[in-house]
Amino acid sequence: MMNEENENNREDLKKIIDQFKQEVAKRDQLKNELKITLEELNLSNSEYLLTIKKLEEYKESFLKAYNRAEFYKDLFSHDINNILQAILSGMQLCEAEIDDSSEIQKDIRIIISQVLRGAKLVLNIRKLSQLEEIKLSLNRTEIYNILINSIDFVKNSYKDKKIKIKVDSVSKQLYVQVNELIRDVFENILINAVKYNKSVIPEIEVKISKEQKLGVNYLKMEFQDNAVGISDPRKEKIFERGYGQNKNVHGRGLGLSLVKTIIDNFNGEIWVEDRINGDYSKGSNFVVLIPEVN
């Protein structure tokens, strides 16, 4: 009986020892895992601190480069405008003193037009920069009269050309959510239609209608011209910033990049189609959608 009891005690003790060994093994395993985790954590923390330090250095470097670029931009705009203004004043004085029929008069007018073009380019660069930095506020605006004023401006800018511009509008009271830059949109599209036109009489028809898209009411404006047209591979590229600066590419300058940025700011859309479907050489149709307001 005593032997049997001792045997049971030994078995119980063995079980207790085995359980203790298992607990020790688990503890050692957890200890090792915790040690590895702490090492990894310290390594990750070091990498994190290093990354933060690098990001701070990049940020400081970027801010310095940005401020330097802003300084050069302002300096360029100011000095170039002063130079152009001096040239323009001199040419206008010459224009007033020289007979209209003189060949020199024609050259003076060419110089004046190029000076005005340079001033417009500087202005466009500044506007593009502002649009990329901030989202300008929008206001309820009646744009039919703005369009008519833009048409008058373009006609007066090209008095040597017999330009025909027709407006076919659903109404003369057209309200959209835009700002003063809508004038730049109209003028750039209209000027391109004249500038890149080989026809004896540049013709532009502006069609204005209303369209609903994805539950939003839009004013749809189509600027149809008889200019040189735009081939399919170039239809999207012409709105890209920098496209056309390559001397081998016949682009449309900074204007359409500015137009695209402005229209995006208005939450609208712009694209170009063939005026005659399938034949780009017959001219272009620039389509603009701008959200309408009551």
C-alpha positions as CSV (number, residue, x, y, z in Angstrom):
1,M,0.0,0.0,0.0
2,M,2.9,2.3,1.0
3,N,4.8,1.4,-2.2
4,E,1.7,2.2,-4.3
5,E,1.3,5.6,-2.6
6,N,5.0,6.4,-3.1
7,E,4.7,5.5,-6.8
8,N,1.7,7.8,-7.2
9,N,3.6,10.6,-5.5
10,R,6.6,10.1,-7.8
11,E,4.3,10.2,-10.8
12,D,2.7,13.5,-9.6
13,L,6.1,15.0,-8.9
14,K,7.3,14.0,-12.4
15,K,4.3,15.7,-13.9
16,I,4.9,18.8,-11.9
17,I,8.6,18.8,-13.0
18,D,7.6,18.3,-16.6
19,Q,5.1,21.1,-16.4
20,F,7.7,23.3,-14.9
21,K,10.2,22.5,-17.6
22,Q,7.6,23.3,-20.2
23,E,6.8,26.6,-18.6
24,V,10.6,27.4,-18.4
25,A,10.9,26.5,-22.1
26,K,8.0,28.7,-23.0
27,R,9.4,31.5,-20.9
28,D,12.9,31.2,-22.6
29,Q,11.2,31.1,-26.0
30,L,9.1,34.3,-25.2
31,K,12.3,35.9,-23.9
32,N,14.1,35.2,-27.1
33,E,11.2,36.4,-29.2
34,L,10.9,39.6,-27.1
35,K,14.6,40.2,-27.5
36,I,14.4,39.8,-31.3
37,T,11.3,42.1,-31.4
38,L,13.1,44.7,-29.3
39,E,16.1,44.6,-31.6
40,E,13.9,44.9,-34.7
41,L,12.0,47.8,-33.0
42,N,15.3,49.6,-32.2
43,L,16.5,49.0,-35.8
44,S,13.1,50.3,-37.2
45,N,13.2,53.2,-34.9
46,S,16.7,54.1,-36.1
47,E,15.6,53.8,-39.7
48,Y,12.6,55.9,-39.0
49,L,14.7,58.7,-37.3
50,L,17.1,58.6,-40.3
51,T,14.2,58.8,-42.7
52,I,12.7,61.8,-40.8
53,K,16.1,63.5,-40.9
54,K,16.4,63.0,-44.6
55,L,12.9,64.3,-45.2
56,E,13.6,67.4,-43.2
57,E,16.8,68.0,-45.3
58,Y,14.8,67.4,-48.5
59,K,12.1,69.8,-47.3
60,E,14.6,72.5,-46.5
61,S,16.4,72.0,-49.8
62,F,13.1,72.1,-51.7
63,L,12.0,75.4,-49.9
64,K,15.3,77.0,-50.8
65,A,14.9,76.0,-54.5
66,Y,11.3,77.1,-54.5
67,N,12.1,80.5,-53.1
68,R,15.0,80.9,-55.5
69,A,12.7,80.0,-58.4
70,E,10.1,82.5,-57.2
71,F,12.7,85.2,-57.0
72,Y,13.9,84.6,-60.5
73,K,10.4,84.4,-61.8
74,D,9.5,87.8,-60.3
75,L,12.8,89.3,-61.4
76,F,12.3,88.0,-64.9
77,S,8.7,89.2,-65.1
78,H,9.6,92.7,-63.8
79,D,12.7,93.3,-65.9
80,I,11.3,91.8,-69.1
81,N,8.1,93.9,-68.8
82,N,10.2,97.0,-68.3
83,I,12.3,96.2,-71.4
84,L,9.2,95.4,-73.5
85,Q,7.5,98.6,-72.4
86,A,10.6,100.7,-73.4
87,I,10.6,99.0,-76.8
88,L,6.9,99.5,-77.2
89,S,7.1,103.2,-76.3
90,G,9.9,103.8,-78.8
91,M,8.1,102.0,-81.6
92,Q,4.9,103.8,-81.0
93,L,6.7,107.2,-81.2
94,C,8.3,106.0,-84.5
95,E,4.9,104.8,-85.8
96,A,3.4,108.3,-85.1
97,E,6.3,110.0,-87.1
98,I,6.5,107.8,-90.1
99,D,4.1,107.8,-93.1
100,D,1.5,105.0,-93.1
101,S,2.4,103.9,-96.6
102,S,6.1,103.4,-95.8
103,E,7.7,100.0,-95.7
104,I,9.3,100.9,-92.4
105,Q,5.8,101.4,-91.0
106,K,5.0,97.8,-91.7
107,D,8.2,96.7,-89.9
108,I,7.4,98.8,-86.9
109,R,3.9,97.3,-86.7
110,I,5.4,93.8,-86.8
111,I,7.8,94.8,-84.0
112,I,4.9,96.2,-81.9
113,S,2.9,93.0,-82.4
114,Q,5.8,90.9,-81.3
115,V,6.4,93.1,-78.2
116,L,2.8,92.7,-77.3
117,R,3.1,89.0,-77.8
118,G,6.1,88.8,-75.5
119,A,4.2,90.8,-72.8
120,K,1.3,88.4,-73.2
121,L,3.6,85.4,-72.8
122,V,5.1,86.8,-69.5
123,L,1.5,87.4,-68.2
124,N,0.5,83.8,-69.1
125,I,3.5,82.4,-67.3
126,R,2.6,84.3,-64.1
127,K,-1.1,83.2,-64.4
128,L,-0.1,79.6,-64.8
129,S,2.1,79.8,-61.8
130,Q,-0.7,81.3,-59.7
131,L,-3.2,78.7,-60.8
132,E,-0.8,75.9,-59.9
133,E,-0.2,77.3,-56.4
134,I,-3.8,78.2,-55.4
135,K,-7.3,77.4,-56.4
136,L,-8.8,80.8,-57.3
137,S,-12.3,81.7,-56.1
138,L,-15.2,81.4,-58.5
139,N,-18.2,83.6,-58.9
140,R,-21.6,83.5,-60.7
141,T,-20.8,85.3,-63.9
142,E,-22.7,86.2,-67.1
143,I,-20.3,85.2,-69.9
144,Y,-22.1,86.0,-73.2
145,N,-21.0,89.6,-73.1
146,I,-17.5,88.6,-72.0
147,L,-17.4,86.4,-75.2
148,I,-18.6,89.3,-77.4
149,N,-15.9,91.6,-75.8
150,S,-13.2,89.0,-76.5
151,I,-14.3,88.7,-80.1
152,D,-14.0,92.5,-80.5
153,F,-10.5,92.4,-78.9
154,V,-9.3,89.7,-81.3
155,K,-10.7,91.6,-84.4
156,N,-9.0,94.8,-83.3
157,S,-5.7,92.9,-82.7
158,Y,-5.8,91.6,-86.3
159,K,-7.0,94.6,-88.3
160,D,-5.0,93.5,-91.3
161,K,-7.2,90.3,-91.6
162,K,-10.8,90.0,-92.7
163,I,-12.0,87.9,-89.8
164,K,-15.5,86.5,-89.7
165,I,-16.8,85.4,-86.3
166,K,-20.4,84.2,-85.9
167,V,-22.1,83.4,-82.5
168,D,-25.0,80.9,-82.4
169,S,-26.2,80.8,-78.8
170,V,-29.1,79.2,-77.0
171,S,-29.4,82.5,-75.0
172,K,-27.8,85.8,-74.4
173,Q,-28.1,85.4,-70.6
174,L,-25.6,82.6,-69.7
175,Y,-24.4,82.2,-66.1
176,V,-21.6,79.9,-65.0
177,Q,-19.3,79.7,-61.9
178,V,-16.0,81.2,-63.1
179,N,-13.7,84.2,-62.5
180,E,-12.0,86.9,-64.6
181,L,-9.7,84.3,-66.3
182,I,-12.6,83.2,-68.5
183,R,-11.6,86.0,-70.8
184,D,-8.2,84.4,-71.2
185,V,-9.9,81.2,-72.3
186,F,-11.9,82.9,-75.0
187,E,-9.1,85.1,-76.3
188,N,-6.5,82.2,-76.4
189,I,-8.9,79.9,-78.4
190,L,-10.0,82.7,-80.8
191,I,-6.4,84.0,-81.3
192,N,-5.2,80.5,-82.1
193,A,-7.9,80.1,-84.7
194,V,-6.7,83.2,-86.4
195,K,-2.9,82.8,-85.9
196,Y,-2.8,79.2,-87.3
197,N,-5.1,79.9,-90.2
198,K,-3.9,79.9,-93.9
199,S,-7.4,80.8,-95.3
200,V,-7.8,84.2,-97.0
201,I,-10.7,84.9,-94.6
202,P,-10.3,83.2,-91.1
203,E,-13.8,82.1,-90.1
204,I,-14.9,81.1,-86.6
205,E,-18.3,80.0,-85.5
206,V,-19.1,79.8,-81.7
207,K,-22.0,77.5,-80.9
208,I,-23.4,77.7,-77.4
209,S,-25.8,75.1,-76.1
210,K,-26.7,73.3,-72.8
211,E,-25.8,69.7,-71.9
212,Q,-26.3,67.5,-68.9
213,K,-23.5,65.0,-67.9
214,L,-23.5,62.7,-64.9
215,G,-26.3,64.8,-63.3
216,V,-24.5,68.1,-63.8
217,N,-25.8,70.9,-66.0
218,Y,-23.1,72.3,-68.3
219,L,-22.8,75.2,-70.7
220,K,-21.3,73.8,-73.9
221,M,-19.3,76.1,-76.1
222,E,-17.9,75.0,-79.4
223,F,-15.3,77.1,-81.2
224,Q,-15.2,75.9,-84.9
225,D,-12.6,77.3,-87.2
226,N,-11.2,76.9,-90.7
227,A,-7.6,76.9,-89.6
228,V,-4.9,74.3,-90.3
229,G,-6.4,71.7,-88.0
230,I,-4.9,69.3,-85.5
231,S,-4.0,65.6,-86.3
232,D,-5.3,62.9,-84.0
233,P,-1.9,62.1,-82.3
234,R,-1.6,65.8,-81.3
235,K,-5.2,66.4,-80.1
236,E,-4.4,65.6,-76.4
237,K,-0.7,66.7,-76.4
238,I,-1.5,70.3,-77.4
239,F,-2.9,70.9,-73.9
240,E,0.3,69.7,-72.2
241,R,2.6,72.2,-70.7
242,G,5.8,72.6,-72.8
243,Y,4.3,70.9,-75.9
244,G,5.2,72.9,-79.0
245,Q,8.4,74.4,-77.5
246,N,10.3,72.0,-79.6
247,K,11.3,73.8,-82.8
248,N,10.4,70.7,-84.8
249,V,6.8,70.7,-83.5
250,H,4.2,73.0,-84.7
251,G,2.5,73.7,-81.5
252,R,0.1,76.4,-80.2
253,G,2.4,77.9,-77.6
254,L,1.7,78.3,-73.9
255,G,-1.9,79.4,-74.5
256,L,-3.7,76.1,-74.6
257,S,-1.8,74.9,-71.5
258,L,-3.1,78.0,-69.7
259,V,-6.6,77.4,-71.0
260,K,-6.6,73.8,-69.8
261,T,-5.4,74.8,-66.3
262,I,-8.1,77.5,-66.1
263,I,-10.9,75.2,-67.2
264,D,-9.8,72.6,-64.7
265,N,-10.0,75.3,-62.1
266,F,-13.6,75.9,-63.2
267,N,-14.4,72.2,-62.7
268,G,-15.0,72.0,-66.5
269,E,-13.6,70.1,-69.5
270,I,-12.0,71.0,-72.7
271,W,-11.0,68.9,-75.8
272,V,-10.6,69.3,-79.5
273,E,-12.3,67.5,-82.4
274,D,-12.2,67.8,-86.2
275,R,-14.6,70.4,-87.5
276,I,-15.4,68.0,-90.3
277,N,-15.4,64.5,-88.8
278,G,-12.5,62.4,-90.1
279,D,-10.7,65.3,-91.9
280,Y,-8.6,67.3,-89.5
281,S,-7.2,69.5,-92.4
282,K,-10.6,71.3,-92.6
283,G,-10.2,72.9,-89.2
284,S,-10.8,72.3,-85.5
285,N,-13.7,72.3,-83.1
286,F,-12.6,73.2,-79.5
287,V,-15.3,72.1,-77.1
288,V,-15.5,73.6,-73.6
289,L,-17.9,72.5,-70.9
290,I,-18.4,74.7,-67.8
291,P,-20.9,74.0,-65.0
292,E,-24.0,76.2,-65.4
293,V,-25.6,78.1,-62.5
294,N,-29.1,79.6,-62.3
